[in-house]
């Protein structure tokens, strides 16, 4: 069985082992079957804390299986806690850490497994665990920034629809009774608003609207789950002004960060690229990396392989070529990652500033149009008087 940690600290380990045995007596562990193992997942933040703490425990000289047992007792997510306990038991039975983690594919992805395999082979597992924590931390921050930028337009759309429906349901019908009593000739815009108000207050709309929304959501999800659907929509997303640039920069930041981390851990460039395929979110970027893997295996340079893609920026390609020429590709990839992370932060800041006046403009345009439509007949009556 593989051993991890500095076993020379016998006094500390003896004390730790006795405390660990006491904890085990009070710990209830439910065996996990193979099917359940493949379904268990946990939050990114939980994994980040887990790897950071495990790295510290190993660096202090505690054996891996005992460190995992200790961590499992302090994890709030019960499913993940059972998962960590199960891994500790597998280590005690003679399995390697990477082999044990493979049984939980929804928790430990191929990038994490590749790093741990490299750490076990090179005897640098504590350092690799710390790198994994740093990589997950960077991904978590990047994900939060992208979510924060993309959720703002959704809030804008919901706000605009809420205001519009509120006016059409509660305000416009009162004016319809007034216009009917005056017998005024209604302009086209006013008549359209009255017809729209009748439609959204009708039982037909109340029944059909939720059904249409549910069917649209199901149809979109199923279409996006297919290869052609994902390819088409991901290509469209990259072409959206401002948002497309934000998505591309986040993908490049994640790619360069993952690639540099894997290469620094001793993973070959082809293996590292293959693991980056699974960690990429956009299908266009996935296909670009797949083509790069084939070309690199044939003997081509990575910079040339990426240069065949229309989506990859010239700056990204030029930096990779410099890294290959100088033999410092992993160092260059680290700097590219930092550059694109800053670009994402700047893009999010710009989007936030642009969206603030956009919210006011959209809501004002909707409310203004409805108000104008309601008061146009009044102006006509005043002219006749």
N, C-alpha and C positions, 0 to 999 in steps of 0.2 A: 504493500500500500504506500502511496506517495505521502511523504510527510512535508509539512510546510511550517515555517517559523523557526526561531532559534531555540533549540532544545537544550541549550547549555544552562538556561536559567532554571535549574531544577527546583530550587526552593519556592520560587514564584509559581511554577507549574504545579507542584505538589499541592500548594494551598488552593490554586485555581481549580484543580481536579476535584478536590474534596468539596468545594463550594458547588462545582458543576454537578456532582453526583447528588447533592442535596436537592438541587433544583430539579434534576431529572425525576426524582421520586415524586415531586409534586406536579409534574407536567403530564398532561393528558394528550397523547398524540394519536390521531386517527390515521390509519394507513390510507394512502391515496392510490386508487386504481389507475391504470394506464390511460383510460378514456378521460377521467377527470383531470389528470395531469396536463393533457393537451388543451383543456378548456380554461385552466386557471390563468388569470391575468392580474396585474396590479398597476397602480399609478406610477408614472415616470418619477415623481418626486420620492416615492417610497423606495424605488430601486436605487436612485441617486444616493440617498442616505445609507442604504444597506451596503453598497460598494465602498462608500467612504469609510464607514465604521469598520467593515471587514478588513480594509487595507491597514487601518490603524492597529487593529487587534493582531494581525499577522506581523506587522513591523515590531510589535512589543514582545514577540516571542511565543505567542499562544498558538498551539496546533490548530490547524484549520477546522477540523471536525468539532472541537470544543468551542472555537470561536463562533461557528455557525449555530451551535446549540445555545450559546449565550445570547446571540442576537435574536434568535427566534422567540425568546421569552420576552423581548422588549418591542416586538413588532405589533402594531395595533391591528393590522389587516390579518385576520385569523387564517384565511386561506393561504396567504403568503407565508405566514409563520409556520403552518404545517408543511408547506413546500420546503422551507429552509431546514426544518427538522428532518424531513425525508432525505434531503441531500446530505445532511450530517450522518445519518444512518448508512447511506450508500458509501460514503467515504470510509466509514468504519469497517465496511464489508470488503473494502479493497478497490473500489472504483476511483477513477480520477475525477477531479472537479468538473472538467469540461464534459465528460461523459454523463455525469449526473445532471448537469444543467440542460443538456439536450432534450431531456424528457419533459421540459417545460417551455415549449417553443413560443408561447404567447408572452412569456416573461423575459426570456433571454434570447435575443435575436442573434442572427449569424455574425454580426459585427462583434458583439460581446463574446460569443463563443470563440471566434477567431483570435481575439486578443488574449483570452484566457489560455487557449491552447498554446499560443506563442509564449505566454508567461510561464507555463508549466515546462515547456521545452527548454527555455533559456534560464530557468531558475530565478525569474524576476517577478513572481506573481504579486507580491505586495505593491510594486511599482505599477504593474499593469492594472491592478484593481483601482489604484488612484487615478490612472489615466482614464479608465472607464467612467469613473465618477465625474471627472472633468468633462468628458465627452457628453455624458448625459445631461450635465448641468448646462453646457452650451446649447444642446438641442432643446432643453426645456425653456431657456431664455428666448431662443429663436422662435419656438412655437408660440410662446406668449406674445411676442411682438407681432407676429403675423396674425394671430387671432385677434389681438387688439386693433390692428389696422383694418381687418376684413369685417369685423363685427359692427363697426361704425356705420357703414352703408346699410346694413341690415336694420339697425336701430332707426336710421333715417327713413327707410321704407315703411317700417311698422308704424312710426309716428305719423307719417304722411297719410297712410291708409286709415289710421284711427281717427285723425282729424276729419278726413273726407267723409268717412262713414258716419261720424257723429253729426256733421252738418246735414248730410243727406237724410238721415233718419229722424233727427229731432227738430231741425230748423226749417228746412225747405218745405215740408208738408204744411206748416203754419202759413207760409206765404202763398201756397197753392189755394187755400181757402179764401185768402184775401183777394187774389187775382180773379177768382171765380165770381166773387161778390161784386167786384168793380166792373166786370165784363170787358176788361182791357184786352187788346190784341197783343199777344205775347211774341217777343223776338225769338229767333231760332235758338240762341244760346239758353234763354230762359226755359223754353219748352223742352230742350234737351235735358236740362237739370231736373225739371219736374218729372220727366219720363224715367230718368235714372233713379230719382228718389222713390218713385212707385215700385221700380224693380227691386231695389235693395230692401224695401220694407215688405215685399211680398213673401208668402210662404214658400214659393218656388225657389227664391234665392236662398232662404234660410236652410232649405233642404239640400239644394244643389251645391252651394259654396263649399261646405265641409267635404262633400264627396269628391268634388273636382280637385280640391287641395290634396286630399289623401291619395287619389289616383295619380296625380302629378308627382307627388313625392315617391310613391312606389315605382312609377315608371322611370323617373330620373335615377333612382337607386339601382334598379335592375339594369338600365342602360349603361350606367357608369361602372357597373361591376364587370361588364364585358370588355374584352381587349379593344375592340373597335370604338366602343363608346368612350372608354377612358382616353384613348389616343386622340379622338376628335375633340373632346371637351378640354383635355389638358393642353392641347394645341391652341384652342380658343382662349383659355385662361392666360396663356403667355402673351397673347396679342392684345389683351385689354390694356389701355393706356394707364400708366402709373402702377396699377395692380399687377400687371404682367411682369414689369421690371422688379417689383418687390418679390414676387414668387420666384423668379429666376435667380435673383441674388441670394435668397434664402436657400435655394437648392444648391447653388455653387458653394455657399459657406458651409453647408452640411457636408457636401461631397469632399471638399478640401480638408475639412476638419477630420472627418472619418479616415480619409486616405492617409493623412500625415500621422494620425494616431496608430493606425495599423502598421505603417512602414517603420515607424520608430520602435514598434514592438518586435520587429523582425519578420513580419509577414511579407512575402514576395509581392511585387506590384500587381501581377495577374490575379493572385488570390485576393489581394486587397480590393481590386476593382470589382471582382465578382461579388464580394460582400457589400460593396457600395451600391450595387444594383438593387439589392433587396432593401437597403436603407433609404433609397430615393423615393420620393412621393409622386413626382410627375413622370408620366409615361414617356414623354419626349426625352427627358434626361436619362431615364432607364435605358431606352433604346440607344442613346448616344454612348453610354458607358458599355453596353453590350458590344457595339461595333468596335469600341476602343479595345476591349478585351481580345477580340478576334485578331485585330491588327497587331497588337502588342505581342501576342503569341506567335504571329508570323514574322516577328522581328522588327516591326515598325516602332518608332518612338511615340510616346504618349502625346506629345505636343502635336505631332502630325495627325495622329488619330482623331484628336479633338478638333483639329482645324477643318475636318471634313463636315462638321456640323454647322448648320446655319444659326443655331440658337446660342452656341457658346461664344461669348464676347472675345474679341481679338486680344484684349489685355490679359485675360485668363490664359489664353493659349501662349502668348509671348512669355509670360512669367514661368509657365511650365517648361518651355523650351530653354529658358535661361537656367532653370534648376537642373535639367538634364545635361546641359553643356558643362555646368560647373560641378556636377555630381552631388548637388545639395537639394535634390528634389523634395525630400520630406521637410526640410527647413523652409523652402519656398512655399510649399503647400500650407504650412502653418501661418505664414505671413499673408497668403491669399485669403485664408479663412478669416483672419483678423480684419483684413481690408473689407471683405464682403459683409461681415457682421456689422461693421461701422456703417456701411452703405445701407443695410437693412434698417438700422436705428435712424439714420437720416431720412430714409424714405417714409418710415412710420411717422416721424415728426412732421414731415411735409404734408402727409396725408391728413393727419389730425388737424393741422392748421387750415387746410383747404376745406375740410368737411364741416367745420364750425360755421362759416358763412353759407355753405351749401345747404345745411339744415334749415337755416332761417329763410333762405331764398325759396326752397322747394315748398315749405309749409306756407309761406306768404303767398306764393303763386297759386297754390290750391285754394286757400281761403279767399284770396282776392278774386279769383275767377268765379267762385260760387257767389260772393257778395255782389259782384258786378252783374251777374246773371239775374239775381233777385231784384236789383234796383233798376234795371233797364226799363221795365214796364212803368215804373214810377215816373221816370224822366219823360216817357211818351205821354203820360196823362197830364203832366205839368205843362208840356208844350201845347196840348189841345186846350187846356184851360186858359 
